[in-house]
């Protein structure tokens, strides 16, 4: 039996998994949830960010090692091609980013759940910059970090939003000094 034939017949589980619609539906659903929760938690500890990224890289790297050991001859041939190596590095980077965002979904949900017992605080933040295009994007400073949010700037003639408006956040503190944003709006000074 040739090596190519052996590769094709021995990897049926991976082919079934990659051809199932359920896998792509779950990944799409978790990606949408990751985008939804993305702006809900602010001031997240850097340790949590590093933990999500390192967990995703560890998972992908262990999967790669397992696949490499299983199909060693195939990958040794493929890694001689420079274009395949570049493709592999880009795919690994994008996959680890997507996986870290997906890992963050249950973590963000847990942080939101833990914040429900805390009292709501109202915090006014200065506007650092803004962009007026199809959607108005405001960049504001909260506890030394910059955050972006798309919102409607009410007055079309306003030339300097940062001098006439501020961002008002209604937040609830949660674990690890993070905050769950209940609402965000522009208020006149």
C-alpha atoms as one frame of an Amber mdcrd trajectory, in Angstrom:
protein
   0.000   0.000   0.000   1.423   3.396  -0.938   1.987   6.085   1.672  -0.624
   8.374   0.132  -3.211   5.584   0.210  -2.260   4.769   3.802  -2.709   8.442
   4.776  -6.126   8.587   3.123  -7.472   5.441   4.778  -6.090   5.943   8.297
  -7.447   9.443   8.936 -11.188   8.886   8.567 -12.099  10.373  11.970 -10.496
  13.719  11.155 -12.203  13.757   7.750 -15.586  13.003   9.314 -15.096  15.744
  11.887 -14.013  18.333   9.314 -16.865  17.442   6.961 -19.587  17.621   9.632
 -21.791  20.692   9.568 -22.219  20.557  13.339 -18.578  21.439  13.967 -18.772
  24.551  11.799 -22.084  25.544  13.375 -20.598  25.291  16.887 -17.496  27.270
  15.883 -19.677  29.933  14.236 -21.949  30.142  17.284 -19.026  30.445  19.685
 -17.408  33.082  17.444 -20.603  35.152  17.471 -20.802  34.828  21.254 -17.160
  35.904  21.494 -17.952  39.042  19.499 -21.013  39.703  21.670 -19.081  39.392
  24.936 -16.063  41.274  23.574 -17.242  44.719  24.668 -19.135  43.538  27.739
 -16.038  43.010  29.902 -13.526  45.822  30.260 -10.360  46.185  32.319  -9.724
  42.458  32.045  -6.546  41.408  33.807  -3.577  40.807  31.539  -3.064  37.478
  33.282  -6.446  36.268  31.992  -5.567  37.353  28.456  -2.243  35.526  28.627
  -3.937  32.437  30.053  -6.438  32.318  27.172  -3.736  32.741  24.535  -1.357
  30.241  26.136  -4.168  27.674  26.521  -5.090  27.990  22.857  -1.465  27.750
  21.686  -0.888  24.728  23.929  -4.005  22.985  22.616  -3.132  23.644  18.977
   0.516  22.719  19.459  -0.395  19.415  21.150  -2.839  18.667  18.312  -0.105
  19.422  15.795   2.413  17.165  17.600  -0.136  14.345  17.725  -0.882  14.708
  13.995   2.808  15.056  13.134   3.702  11.843  14.982   0.813  10.013  13.339
   1.629  11.175   9.776   5.333  11.941  10.052   6.323  11.093   6.462   3.534
  13.196   4.999   4.442  16.303   7.024   8.183  15.914   6.427   7.467  16.059
   2.695   5.075  19.004   3.035   7.399  21.102   5.205  10.014  21.140   2.455
   7.739  23.513   0.548   8.227  27.111   1.775   4.743  28.175   0.773   3.264
  25.398   2.911   5.368  26.546   5.881   4.091  30.130   5.492   0.521  28.816
   5.152   1.001  26.689   8.259   2.327  29.616  10.333  -0.526  31.911   9.252
  -3.141  29.190   9.835  -1.648  28.389  13.250  -1.702  32.061  14.271  -5.270
  32.634  13.098  -6.469  29.389  14.673  -4.852  30.208  18.009  -6.450  33.669
  17.984  -9.890  32.208  17.170  -9.495  29.485  19.788  -8.448  32.012  22.449
 -11.577  34.063  21.688 -13.713  30.916  21.914 -12.058  29.953  25.205 -12.910
  33.437  26.452 -16.677  32.941  25.951 -17.288  30.817  29.067 -14.848  32.971
  31.037 -16.656  36.181  30.069 -20.005  34.570  30.836 -18.707  33.579  34.269
 -17.455  37.127  34.935 -20.846  38.542  33.929 -22.609  36.018  36.144 -20.405
  36.906  39.131 -21.050  40.637  38.668 -24.825  40.352  39.092 -24.653  40.528
  42.882 -22.500  43.670  42.862 -23.958  47.201  42.902 -23.952  49.248  39.727
 -21.504  52.154  39.506 -21.676  55.112  37.151 -18.305  56.237  35.854 -17.612
  59.155  33.522 -14.706  58.702  31.108 -12.900  61.219  28.974 -13.064  60.902
  25.205  -9.592  60.586  23.728 -10.530  60.551  20.046 -13.422  59.955  17.702
 -13.963  59.065  14.071 -16.939  60.200  12.009 -17.729  57.904   9.112 -20.742
  55.691   8.471 -20.606  54.805  12.153 -19.193  57.162  14.740 -16.418  55.500
  16.726 -15.448  56.953  20.084 -12.242  56.051  21.907 -12.381  56.610  25.642
 -10.035  56.070  28.576 -11.087  53.838  31.482  -8.594  53.166  34.289  -5.651
  54.014  32.041  -6.701  51.708  29.167  -8.203  52.827  25.846 -11.461  51.279
  24.600 -13.440  51.808  21.390 -17.185  51.868  21.027 -19.462  52.644  18.094
 -22.179  55.126  19.004 -24.193  57.902  17.427 -22.897  61.424  18.025 -26.126
  63.461  18.216 -25.000  66.853  16.880 -23.796  66.728  13.278 -22.066  70.090
  13.578 -19.890  69.146  16.535 -16.281  69.636  15.574 -14.626  68.547  18.783
 -16.566  65.802  20.526 -13.959  65.386  23.261 -14.580  68.941  24.527 -18.386
  68.800  24.485 -19.128  65.184  25.470 -17.979  62.435  27.780 -18.709  58.717
  27.914 -20.878  57.582  30.822 -20.526  53.926  31.758 -22.783  51.949  34.045
 -20.580  49.105  35.243 -20.566  46.345  37.802 -17.281  45.172  39.301 -16.481
  41.511  38.913 -13.572  39.184  39.599  -9.936  40.073  38.865 -10.729  43.817
  38.887 -12.659  43.507  35.626 -15.934  45.331  34.990 -19.137  44.271  33.255
 -20.539  47.147  31.166 -24.316  47.375  31.546 -24.717  50.491  29.429 -22.643
  53.092  27.673 -23.773  56.468  26.374 -22.588  59.947  25.467 -23.481  62.797
  27.800 -22.904  66.532  27.372 -20.464  68.233  29.707
